[in-house]
Amino acid sequence: MPHAMSLDFAADKLPLQKARYFQLVQRLNHATFQSMTQFDLCRQDCVEGMSRLTNESVDLVVTSPPYNLGIGYRQYADRQDRQSYLKWCVKWAAQIRRILRSNGSFFLNVGSAPSNPMLPHQIVIELTSASDGFLLQNTIHWIKSIAVESRKGDLKSHGHFKPINSKRFLNDCHEHLFHFTKSGRVEIERLALGVPYQDKSNIARWSHTRGTDLRCRGNTWFIPYETIQSREKERPHPATFPVQLAEWCIKLHGASRVETMLDPFLGIGNSAVAAQRCGVKRFIGFEIDETYLAQAKQRLEALQRHRSSQA
């Protein structure tokens, strides 16, 4: 029977064949990423912008709104009274629920201050208390910094944190990432973020492993910020999450199931960069600040130029 493709796997030619194969795959992947993602980035209030989207038209939402902690945004006053802020959260969340598909996921990153620790939980209560509200399916803790002591007593700190000068509170080294769905029963790709077993005997002892050395990462995600030299040049936004955080949300939901992704609080576009890296077909973003929006567009254009040069 004739073969559609014949490769010579002689021992002396195998490394060359492998190298050519992986180069071809890499080029195809670069081309796929460039052609798959369509970006619709708008300078617009997100409630108004989302109101024009059709019902159940979005598969995945990954976002981080202002935390109402007095952060110095350019166009947004981040200091409302608590009830006004919570009512505003309910308003944009209602639009997200309307446009989210029945099997979609909504990942909400919310931080707090040591002196104001209940805010993230109050937002959850507001978003889930209505009869047509969301269900909280998973609570993930984004660890930004951690100190780990080995069994030998060696102590090492990992990641970066913003220190506080206080005699009452600890340095805040984590934020919340809430996973909302409409039903609470949306299947996720648990092993897309899987990690190897530390005790390899578990692979054979536990039937759920099915013989593979990969387990669920769990609900603690250690993702430190990348070290930068200049905030103005490298991270010109006072409150961003890492691109990797958005990437992991996409992969956990299931990247192959995401045709349309939304970030109603785009900022400088970290979620959009993650969408392009993961091959999302369409990305929608809303941002009220023209400077942040311009930065997001510049980053995506630079990423596309880089991928084109590597193809």
C-alpha positions in Angstrom: 0.0 0.0 0.0 1.5 3.4 -1.0 2.2 5.9 1.8 1.0 9.5 1.5 4.4 10.6 2.9 7.6 8.8 3.3 10.4 9.8 5.7 13.8 8.2 6.0 14.3 7.4 9.7 17.8 6.0 9.4 19.8 6.6 12.5 22.2 9.1 11.0 19.4 11.2 9.5 16.9 11.1 12.4 18.1 14.3 14.1 17.9 16.2 10.9 14.4 14.9 10.1 13.3 15.8 13.6 14.8 19.3 13.3 13.1 19.9 10.0 9.8 18.6 11.3 9.8 20.8 14.4 10.8 23.8 12.3 7.8 23.2 10.1 5.4 22.8 13.0 6.8 26.0 14.6 6.2 27.9 11.4 2.7 26.6 11.1 2.0 27.5 14.7 3.2 31.0 14.1 1.1 31.4 11.0 -1.9 30.0 12.8 -1.6 32.4 15.8 -1.3 35.4 13.4 -4.3 34.5 11.3 -6.7 33.2 14.0 -7.2 36.2 16.3 -9.5 39.0 15.2 -9.3 42.0 17.6 -12.2 44.4 18.2 -10.8 46.9 20.6 -13.1 49.9 21.4 -12.7 53.1 23.4 -16.0 52.9 25.2 -17.7 52.4 28.5 -18.0 48.6 28.9 -21.7 48.6 29.9 -22.6 50.6 26.8 -20.3 48.5 24.6 -21.6 45.1 25.9 -25.2 46.3 25.6 -24.7 46.1 21.8 -23.5 42.5 21.8 -26.0 39.7 21.1 -27.2 37.3 23.8 -24.9 34.3 24.5 -22.3 35.4 22.0 -19.2 35.1 24.2 -17.4 31.9 25.3 -15.0 33.3 27.9 -14.6 36.5 29.9 -11.3 37.3 31.7 -11.1 40.6 33.4 -10.0 42.7 36.4 -12.1 45.8 37.1 -11.0 48.7 39.3 -10.9 47.6 42.9 -12.3 50.9 44.5 -9.1 51.2 46.5 -8.0 54.7 45.3 -5.7 53.6 42.6 -4.5 56.4 40.4 -6.0 55.7 37.0 -5.9 58.3 34.3 -9.6 58.5 33.4 -11.4 56.7 36.2 -12.0 57.8 39.8 -11.3 54.8 41.9 -12.9 56.0 45.1 -16.7 55.5 45.3 -18.8 54.8 48.3 -19.1 51.1 48.9 -22.8 50.7 47.9 -22.4 52.7 44.7 -19.4 50.7 43.7 -21.2 47.4 44.3 -24.2 48.5 42.3 -21.9 49.4 39.4 -20.4 45.9 39.6 -23.8 44.4 39.4 -24.6 46.5 36.4 -21.6 45.4 34.3 -21.8 41.8 35.6 -25.5 41.6 34.4 -24.3 42.4 30.8 -21.6 39.8 31.1 -24.1 37.2 32.1 -26.4 38.1 29.3 -23.8 37.7 26.6 -22.0 34.7 28.1 -22.9 31.3 26.6 -24.5 28.7 28.8 -21.3 26.7 28.9 -19.1 29.8 29.1 -16.7 30.9 31.9 -16.2 34.2 33.6 -12.9 34.7 35.4 -12.9 37.8 37.7 -9.6 39.0 39.3 -10.2 41.1 42.3 -7.7 42.4 44.8 -8.1 44.0 48.2 -6.2 46.0 50.8 -5.2 44.6 54.2 -7.4 47.2 55.8 -10.3 46.4 53.5 -10.3 42.5 53.1 -14.0 42.0 52.6 -14.4 43.8 49.3 -13.8 40.8 47.0 -16.3 38.7 49.0 -18.9 41.4 48.9 -18.6 41.5 45.1 -19.1 37.7 45.0 -22.2 38.0 47.2 -23.7 40.7 44.9 -23.0 38.8 41.7 -24.5 35.5 43.0 -27.4 36.7 45.2 -29.8 37.6 42.4 -32.2 34.9 41.1 -30.6 35.3 37.7 -27.1 35.8 39.0 -23.9 33.8 38.5 -22.9 30.7 40.3 -19.4 30.6 41.9 -17.8 27.4 40.5 -14.2 27.8 41.6 -12.2 30.2 43.8 -8.6 30.5 42.8 -5.9 32.2 44.8 -3.3 34.1 42.7 -0.1 33.9 44.7 2.2 36.8 43.7 4.9 36.1 46.3 5.6 33.3 48.7 8.4 32.2 51.1 9.1 28.4 51.0 11.2 26.6 53.6 12.7 23.3 52.6 12.8 20.3 54.9 16.5 21.1 55.5 15.5 24.5 56.8 16.6 26.5 53.8 14.3 29.5 53.3 13.8 31.1 49.9 11.4 33.9 48.8 9.8 33.7 45.3 8.0 36.4 43.4 7.4 40.1 44.1 5.1 42.0 46.4 4.3 45.5 47.4 5.4 46.0 51.0 3.4 48.0 53.5 4.6 49.9 56.5 2.2 48.7 59.2 2.2 47.5 62.8 -1.2 45.8 62.3 -1.3 44.1 58.9 0.7 41.6 56.9 2.1 42.2 53.5 -0.6 41.3 51.0 0.9 38.7 48.6 -2.2 37.3 46.9 -5.3 38.2 45.0 -8.6 36.4 44.3 -9.6 34.9 40.9 -13.2 33.9 40.9 -14.6 31.5 38.3 -18.2 32.2 37.6 -20.6 30.2 35.4 -24.3 30.2 34.8 -25.0 26.7 35.9 -22.0 25.8 38.2 -21.6 22.6 36.0 -19.4 23.8 33.2 -16.6 21.2 32.5 -13.1 22.5 32.5 -9.7 21.3 31.3 -8.2 20.5 34.7 -5.1 18.9 33.3 -4.4 21.7 30.8 -2.5 23.2 33.7 -1.5 19.9 35.2 1.7 19.3 37.1 3.7 16.1 37.6 3.2 14.0 40.7 6.0 14.5 43.3 5.4 10.9 44.6 5.5 8.8 41.4 4.0 5.8 43.2 0.6 7.7 43.1 0.5 7.1 39.4 -0.1 3.4 39.8 -1.9 3.5 43.1 -4.7 6.0 42.1 -7.0 4.9 39.3 -8.0 8.4 38.3 -4.4 9.0 37.0 -5.0 6.5 34.2 -1.3 5.9 34.2 -0.3 9.5 33.4 2.1 11.6 35.4 -0.1 14.6 35.6 -2.4 15.9 38.3 -4.7 18.9 38.7 -2.7 22.0 39.7 -5.4 23.0 42.2 -6.7 26.4 43.2 -3.4 28.1 44.1 -1.6 29.6 41.2 1.9 31.1 41.7 2.4 33.7 39.0 4.9 36.4 39.9 5.1 39.7 38.0 8.0 40.0 35.6 10.8 42.2 36.9 10.8 45.6 35.1 13.2 48.5 35.2 10.6 51.3 34.3 6.9 51.2 35.0 6.3 54.1 32.6 8.0 52.3 29.7 7.3 48.6 30.4 4.0 48.6 32.4 2.3 52.0 32.0 -0.8 51.0 34.0 -1.2 51.1 37.8 -3.0 47.8 38.1 -2.4 44.9 35.6 -2.4 41.2 35.9 0.3 39.1 34.2 -0.4 37.8 30.7 0.2 34.3 32.1 -2.8 34.6 34.5 -5.1 35.2 31.5 -3.4 32.4 29.6 -4.1 29.9 32.4 -7.8 31.0 32.5 -8.1 30.3 28.7 -6.4 26.9 29.0 -8.4 25.9 32.1 -11.7 26.7 30.4 -10.4 24.9 27.3 -8.6 26.9 24.6 -10.1 24.9 21.7 -13.6 25.8 23.0 -13.0 29.6 23.0 -14.1 31.3 19.8 -14.9 34.6 21.3 -13.3 36.1 24.4 -14.1 39.4 26.1 -12.3 41.7 28.5 -14.6 44.7 29.4 -11.7 46.4 31.3 -8.9 46.0 28.8 -6.3 48.3 30.3 -3.0 47.9 28.3 -4.2 44.6 26.8 -2.6 41.7 28.8 -5.7 39.6 28.2 -5.6 40.3 24.5 -1.9 39.2 24.3 -2.9 36.0 26.1 -5.8 35.5 23.6 -3.4 35.8 20.7 -0.9 33.4 22.3 -3.6 30.8 22.8 -5.1 31.1 19.3 -8.5 32.5 20.3 -10.4 33.3 17.1 -12.0 36.6 18.2 -11.2 39.0 21.0 -13.4 41.9 22.2 -12.1 44.6 24.5 -13.4 47.8 26.0 -11.3 50.6 27.5 -12.3 54.2 28.4 -8.7 55.5 28.5 -7.3 56.3 25.1 -3.7 56.1 26.3 -4.1 52.6 27.7 -6.0 51.5 24.6 -3.3 52.8 22.3 -0.7 50.9 24.3 -2.7 47.7 24.0 -2.9 48.1 20.2 0.8 48.9 20.0 1.7 45.7 22.0 -0.5 43.5 19.7 1.0 45.0 16.6 4.5 44.4 18.0 3.6 40.9 18.8 2.3 40.2 15.3 5.5 41.7 13.8 7.6 39.5 16.0 5.7 36.4 15.0 5.9 37.3 11.3 9.7 37.7 11.6 10.0 34.3 13.3 7.8 32.5 10.7 
